[in-house]
Amino acid sequence: MSVTQAALRAGGKLSALLAFFAVAAIAGTLIACLVTPAVAIAGSATKQQITTFQSLPGNLDITPLDQKARIYAKSGKKQVLLASFFSQNRDIVKWEDVPQTVKNATLAAEDVRFYQHGPIDPNGIARALVSNLQDKEIQGASTISQQYVKNVCVQQAEAIPVSNDTEKTAAKAAYTKCIDKSYNRKIREMRLAIGLEKKYSKNEILLGYLNIAGFGGRTYGIEAASQYYYDKSAKDLTIGQAATLISIVNNPEVFRLDRKENLAGAEGRRNYVLRVERDHGMITQAEYQKYSTEKVETKLTPPSTGCQTAGSAGFFCRYVENTILTSKQFGKDPAERLANLNTKGWKIYTTLDLSLQNQAQKAVNYYVPQTPGGADVGAASVSLQVGTGRVLTMVQNKVFKPNGAKNRTKYSAVNYNVNEQLGAGAGFQPGSTFKAFTMIGWLKSGHSMNQTVNGNARTIPNSNFTACEAPYSGGAAWELHNDDNEKGNYTVQAGTARSINGVFASLAQEQDLCDLRDIAQSMGVTDALRGQQLQVKPTMAIGVASSIAPLNMATGYSTIANQGVRCTAIGIDKVVDGDGKSIPIPGANCKRVQDKQLMIAAGYDLHNPTVGGGTMAIDQLYDGKYVFGKTGTTDDAKDTWTMGSTTKVTTAVWVGNVTGRANLRLVYAPHGCNAGSQFAVMRHCIFQAVQRTMNNKYGGASSWPYPQAQYVSGGKAITHADAEPKQTEKPKSPKKDGGDTKPTTKPTPDATTKPQ
């Protein structure tokens, strides 16, 4: 049926004549535009139309397509996908990866004469104009080049930031301009299509169209559509599947295959595409018969965006995600960083050692199950590579669920290992593990580790402490207790080995508490909640002040292992964009923050807890690696810690109450190790299991340098007489203190019960 006949049927003779002349004039002008200036054009009206048309923008600004970001972790030599992030689910494919079945179906469905005509198809324009003159929707007018132009316009409109009302209005106006049903829009698309085909080949335009086209919801591009609807790559689509998928593009909301009510319509549209393919020799009659009678069957495979797909690495994945959202290297503000993460097609290669991660997770799950019974006990462990700050493992006894869960004993969105900014963690009081920094402050202020100090439990007036060069004036006097009711004077080394609170209170009295704060912070130990600043008060000497995340404690001990050079913890090794180009990332920024000889002295003194009657003697692995560290137990054993390091890897372990205040010395775990079976000693069991795997892979020195004499000996005994020592009997049950529980059995080689 001719265009004139169509117009006659639609609106009568007069309408048909008007339509005919309108079509003839506009189509003729456009045809002339395609060949100007090669053909001389007569008539001022026509020349004016051409001049106006050619004055429109003719160069299409093609911005990069939105692509999903991917986070990887290494397992052996292989990079393993942990998670993807996207606003639009799209995987860009190359021309050679698009099968002929898809190319044929696209031509049949959208523009069967694509390779025969130019950027504009006058016949299609004529049909559309007649339809629109009769108040019908424009259809069948656009070439693939014009449709590509429209899709680019829509993509750019959707990419406009919408953080305020002005931007929302601008974005809406831009989108409306791309899709409005008007001649002006069609003419703009025609002009841009002409410029497009001058710059790109037909194959390049068809490929661009297949990568940009929408297939319903957040699914864009033929590859993502194939994976979503059929769980296979586009290159493996059958003739029928290719025709079915391409049918969606005509009207994604009507023909998308994830709604049952759409399947009948999708089947009809598919058969139309197959019929055009048959009529143009793209498929045989037999193939048409086969695929046009098939029932539309899908294998829906919804893509997942976010860290819930990362398995045991879910919390680490969220740590990496939050690192991106809070780091200026990835955008000027959080909104831009989120947009970049969801659209730039980044490949994010992380520091995680997935093999060690899985072993650490197994140990945590074994010793502190998700549902232990009797108490809501949590556990977390993180290991850092000394000298690089690279996070090797990060685990806890929960399954990551981004929005939390009703079953809080199994699921959590809170990362216990990191601070509030990087994982919503509140941190925990570190107890006696913080005494390492009190000891460093003591040595730095001119004292030695063999000096004798008062180790008694006692009442200490706050004015006996100095804070920022003035007497400390906050709160009541400190009622100091010792965990095992130790009495008398001790050398600093003995006090470190046995973690005697009275000793460390004495050390704090001989230094400025603000200096102690600054030392810890310089080494990476910061408050998890209070804007990084540690609280300054006397009890900080034994770790009863600020809440600190295990990752920050690990950074502090790693600085000792690195002999005074602090490396900020990092979870990202490299990021490349969609073109394979590396982009800047946050670095470890390793720099010296404390004197080397001071840190050698600290590492020497912190070896004492790991030998003899020290509180960490149970954690010796007898593998020839020099290890130093410290344990920590807060009041009533609410939180328990083990911090330990070789010269290669530092590991922090926390076991404590998630909710409630159960005394973990009185609650028993279902499994134990050579340290015992109370939850209070599970930190030892986990540390042994985790650090053993670290030592096996990364090794470590067998010895440690001997400290300079000034740190070992010198200085006279300082026995503060703040008050008479408390004369109390040894308690039958644990006291409210900041001390440590000591091992009740002697360590024996290879005595650790391994997770099953």
Secondary structure, 3 states (H helix, E strand, C coil): CCHHHHHHHHHHHHHHHHHHHHHHHHHHHHHHHHHCCCCCCCCHHHHHHHHHHHCCCCCCCCCCCCECEEEEEEECCEEEEEEEECCCECCCCCHHHCCHHHHHHHHHHHCCCCCCCCCCCHHHHHHHHHHHHCCCCCCCCCCHHHHHHHHHHHHHHHCCCCCCHHHHHHHHHHHHHHHCCCHHHHHHHHHHHHHHHHHCCHHHHHHHHHHHCECCCCEECHHHHHHHHHCCCHHHCCHHHHHHHHHHHHCHHHHCCCCHHHHHHHHHHHHHHHHHHHHCCCCCHHHHHHHHCCCCCCCCCCCCCCHHHCHHHHHHHHHHHHHHHHCHHHCCCHHHHHHHHHHECCEEEEEEEHHHHHHHHHHHHHHCCCCCCCCCEEEEEEEEECCCCEEEEEEECCEECCCCCCCCCCEECCCCCCCHHHHCCCCECCHHHHHHHHHHHHHHCCCCCCCEEECCCEEECHHHCEECCEECCCCCCEEECCCCCCCCEEEHHHHHHHCCHHHHHHHHHCCEHHHHHHHHHHCCCCECCCCECCCCCHHHHHCCCCCECHHHHHHHHHHHHCCCEECCCECEEEEECCCCCECCCCCCCCEECCCHHHHHHHHHHCCHHHCCCCCCHHHCCCCCCCCEEEEEECHHHCEEEEEEECCCEEEEEEEEECCCCCCCCCCEEEEEECCEEEHHHHHHHHHHHHHHHHHHHHCCCCCCCCCCHHHHCCCCCECCCCCCCCCCCCCCCCCCCCCCCCCCCCCCCCCCCCCC
